[in-house]
C-alpha cells in the first residue's frame, strides 16, 4: 500500500535498505513534468528528497495532490537521500506515516489533510477518534468535561487524550489502573459538529483510502476469513473484504466474557452485509487460569487456538485482520502481509480510529453500541488492558 519514492536509483537503493515497504525510483530526472503520477492512484506515496532537492519536492507536491489526497513529502537533512543515515530515514518514515493518519485541517468540520494545517502534534504512537453519541457526551460531562458530537480526540501515550472542540478543551488521562484525571480544562464552549456532515466533508478522502485497501486485498487475498469481534476495525475490514471479493466469511470467536451487546451486534451486521457468519465458542475459565494479566494472556492463546480450528475446518487461506499501526509498536513493526495462523493481511494498517469511524458510518452501519458510550476499543470484560474509565462506563450501563 505504501510506496517510498526517491529521485535517483541510488537514493531508492538507500530507501530499500532502510525501509520495509515497496520502493520506487523516479529515474534520476531533474524535472517531474514528464513523469506519470497516475501510477500512485491506488497507492500511498511517501516522497523522499535531500535538502538540495527542495524545489523538486515542491514540484512533486503540486503534482501529487492533483492525483490523491493521501501522500507525504519528506525532506532529509543531507544533500541527497543516499547520504542520509538509516536512522534518520526510518524516523522520518514513521513520522510521515503518522502524519497520514493524524493530519487534519478545520473548515467548519475536521477534514483529513496531508499538510495538517490544524497543527496536531504528530507522533507514531498517537491515534485520533471522534466523540459520537449522546451517551458519550453525557458520560464526559459526568466527569466535568463539556463536549459535543464531532469533537476530535487525539489519543496519546498512556491513554492521555487531548480533546478539541475545535479549540483544545481538555487533557484527560484515562491511564490503566488509575482513576480518570483531568489535567487541563479550558472555558472554551464546544461546538456541535454533525458527524454526518463530517462524513460528507471527508467522502473523497475515504473513497481514495478505500480504493487503496480494496486493491491491496485483491492482490493478496484468497479464500478469505475476517476475524470479526464487533469492533470498528474488524468491521471496516469486513466491509472492505466484501467489496473487494464478494464471498467472505466472518469469524466470531465468542467468549463467556464478551462485552454487552456484542453477540446481537455481530449477527445484525453480518446479516445486513450478507456475509456468512461462523461462530466458535471459547470458555475463559478464570477459576482454572486466574484473571488474565499483561504477563499472562492465556485468554489470547485460547482465542488464537479457536481461530486456528475455524481456519482449518473452513479451509481458509487468508485472514483479513483489522490491526492498525496506531494501536501499538508491535503492530506498527509488522509487515502488511504476515504469516501467523495462516497468511494475514492488514488493509487498514495506516488508518486512524477517526478514519475507521467515518468509513463505517459512510457505508450505512452503526458502530458497536459501546462506542457511543465512550469506549475507544473493545475487548473482553476481564481484559487486563481495560482502563478504569471503561470499567466505570460498564458500571453506568
N, C-alpha and C positions, 0 to 999 in steps of 0.2 A: 504493500500500500504506500508506504513512504519511500521516496526515492531521493537520494542525496546527489546533488548536481554540482559539478565543478567545470571551469572553463577548459582546462587542458587535460590531456591524458595523464600526465604526471601528477596533477592535482587530484584527479579522480582515483588514481592508484593510492595516494595518501589517505583519501577518504575510505577506500576499501579496506586498508589495513587498520583503520581506527574504528569503523562503524559496522554494526551487524544489520545491514539493510542493502537494498538494491542501490547501485551507484551508476551514474551516467556522466560521460564527458561531453562537453559542447564542441569538442573537436579542435580546441585551441583558437577559435575565432575571436576576432577583436571587435566585431560588431554583431549584434543579435538580430539584425533586420531580416536576414535570410533564414533564420532558424525557425522551425515549425513547432511552436509552443503548444499546439493542439495535442501533442503526444502526452501532455500532462493532464489531460481532461479527466481521466479516471485514476489519477494518482494524487499523492500529497507530496509536492516537491519542496525540498529544502535546498536552496542555492547557497553555496559556499564561495566566497571571494576573499582574496587577500586585500590588504589595506591599499595597495596600488591599483586595485580594480574597482574602486568606489563608483566611478562613472558607469562601469558595466553593471554593477549591482543596481544602480538607479534605473538603468535602461531595462534590466531584467524584471524589476518590479512593475514598471509601467506595462510591460508586455504580458506578464503572467496574470495580473489582476483583471485582464480582459478575458482570460480563459477560465479562471477558477478563483473563488474567494478563500480557498484553503491552501496556504503556502507560507513559507518563511524565507527571508533573506538574511544571511549571516555574513558579516564582515569580520575577518580574523585579524589578529594583531600583527602578523608578519606580512611581508610584501606579497607572498603567494601562499596558497594553501599548502603546497608541498613543503614549505619551510616551517610550518607550524607544528608544534608539539602535539602528539596524540591526545594528551590530557586536555589541552585547550579545545581541540576539535570535538572530543566527546562531551565536554562540559557545555559547549555552545549548542551541540546537537540536542542534549537533554533540555536545555532552556528553550530551544526552538520548538520542540515537541510540546512542552508545557504551555508555550505561548499560543500554539494552535488551539488548545482546548480551553485556555483561560482568557484569551484576548477578547475584549468587548468594547463597544462604544455605546453611548447613550443618546438616543434620538427619540425622546418621549417614552421609549422602551429600551430594554437591554438587547443589543444586537451583536452577534458574534462577529469579530473583526480581527484579521491578522495583524493589524497595526496597534491594537489595544489602546485606542485613543482615550479610553476612560482611565487608564493608568493603574490597572490592577497589578499588584505585586506578583511577579512570575516566579514560580518555584516548581521543580519537578515533582514534589510531594503534595502539591496543592490540588484541590478539586473545587468545583462550583456546582451549586444547585439552586433551584427556585423555591421560594415559600409558596405552597399551593394548598388550598383547603381552609375552610372556615375554622375547623378544629385545630389546625396547625397554628393559625393566627391567635385563637383563644388560648391555647396552651402556652405560647410565647408570652402573651400578656399576663398569664398567671405568674410568670417568674419576673415580671416587671419590664418586659421589652415590647414596646408597641410596634407592630409590623403590619404590613398589608400584603395582599396577593401580588405575586410577581416580583417581590423584593428579592434581591440576589444575595446568596450566601457564598462566601469564599471560605472553604474548609482547609485549615492549615494543619500543621503538625500537632499531634496530641489532642485532636478533636477541638482545637480552638477555631472559632468561627467569627469572621468579620461580616456584619450584616449591612447591606447597602440598600437605602430606601427611596431614592437612589444615593443620597449622601450617606457617609458612614454613620450608622445609627448606634451600633453597639459592637463590642467584642465580648463574646461569650465563650467560656471554657466548659466543655462537656467531657472532660477527661475521664477515662475509665477508672472506676474505683473512687471517684471524688464527686461530691455534690456539685451541681451546676453553679458556676461562679460568673457574675457579670463584672468584667474587668474594666469596661469603659462604656458609658452611656451618655448620649447627647440628647439635646432637646429638640432635635430635628423632627418635624412631623412627617410620618411616612406617607408616600403616595401609593394609591392602589393602581397597579399596572396589570390590566387584564391579561390573564395567561393565554387566552385565545388570540388576543391581538399580538402578544409576544410571539406566539407560534407563527402568525401571519407575517410578521416582520422578518422572521428567520427562515421562511419556507425555502427560499433559493439556496441558502447555505445547507439546510437539512437535506434537500434533494441531491445536492452535489456529494455530500458525505455518504448519503445512502447509495448512490451510484458507485462510489469507490468501494464500499463494503460489499455490495452485491457482486461486482466484478471479481473481487477477491475470493468470495465464496465459490463462485462458479469455476474459478481457476484451480481451487484446492480441495473441493469437497466432493464426496461421492457416497451415496447410501448414508444419509445424514441422520444423526440424532442430536437433539438440542436439550441439554440438561436444563429443566425449567423449574425454578424454585418458587416462582411467583414474584420474584424481584424484578425491578425495572430493567436491569442489564440483560438478564436472560430473556425477558420479553422482547426487548429490542432485537436480540439475536434470532428469536423465533420468527418475528415479523420479517426480518431480512432474509432468513433462510427460506421461508415460504415464498417470498417474492422471487428469490434467486432460482429456486429449484422446483417449487410446486409441491413435490412429495417429500415431506419431512416428518419425523416422529419427535414428539415432545416427551421427555423422560422426567417424571416427577418422583424423586426419592422422598417418600413421605415418612416422617418420624412421629413418635408419640409426644414430641416436644415442639412441633411446628407452631409458628406464630398464629394468632387468631385470624380467621377469615381465609387462610391460605388454601385450604382444601377446596372450598367453594369457588374461590377466585381462579385457581388453576383450571378447574373444569370449565368454568364460564368462558375464559379466554380461549381455550383450545377449541371449544365448540364454535365460538364466534369466528375464529381464524380458520376453522376447517382442517385442523391437523389431528392426527392420531395420537391419543394420549396413552402412554404406558406408565403405570403406577407400580413402583416397587416399595414395599413397606420395610422399614428398619426399626427395630425396637432398641432404643437407647436405654440400657439398663443401668441406671445410676446406682442402684443398690449393689450391683456387681462391680462396677468400674470406678465409682465415686464421681463427683462432679468434674466435668472437663476443665482443664486448666490450659494456659498458654504453652506449658511444657509437656502436657499430656493430652493431646487432642485425639483421644481414642474414638470420639464420635465421628470425626472426619474420616478416619480409617474405615469405619463401618459403612459410611456413605459411599466411599470410593469402591469398596467391595461390592456394594449393591449395584452401583453403576456398571461395574465390570460384568456382573451377572446379566444385566439387561443388554449390554453391548454384545456379549457372546450369544445370548439366546436369540437376539433380533438380527444378528449378522451385520451390525453397524460398522462402517469403515471410518467414518469421520464424525467427531463431536464438534459442534459449533458452540463455543463457550463465551460467556459474557465477561471475561476478565478485562479490566481496564488498567492502564498504567498509573492512574491517579490513586488507585486503591492501596498499593504497597510497592516497595522497592523490588520484592521478589517478582511480582507480576510485570513490573517495568523491564526487568532484565530478561524475561523470557522472550524468545523469538515469536513472530506471528504464527508460525507453524511449529507445533511442539508435540513430541511423542511421549505419551504417558499411558493412559488406559488403552487408547488407540491413538491415531493421529488426531490432534486437537488444533483447531484454528480459532483465532481471536479477532473477529471482524470489527469490534468496537474498541479495540485496544487504545486508540488515540482519542477517543471521545471523552467529554466531561460528563458528569452527572446531569448537568443542566441540558446538554445536548440530548441525552437519553430521554429525559423527561419530556422535552418538547417533541421529540421524534415519536414517542409512544402516543402522545396526545394528537399529533398531526395525523396519525393513522387511525384515529377514531376509537382508541382504547382508554379506559380509565387506568390509573396506576393502582397498585395494591392499596386497599383502604388505610393501612398503617402509614403510608407516606403522607396521607392527608392529615395525619395526627401530629407529624413532626419527626418521623423516623428518617434517617439518612440511608440506612442499609437494613436488610432483613437477614435473619439467621434463625437459629432455634432459641427458645426461651431460656435455655440453660447455657447459651454460648458464653465463653469467657470474655469475648470481645463486646459484650453487651454493656453499654455505659449506664451510669446511674440515671441519666436523663431518659434513656429508653425504658429502664425499669419503672421509672415514675410514670411514663406515658402508658405502660401496660396497666399500672395500678389505677390510672384515670379512666380506663375503658369502661 
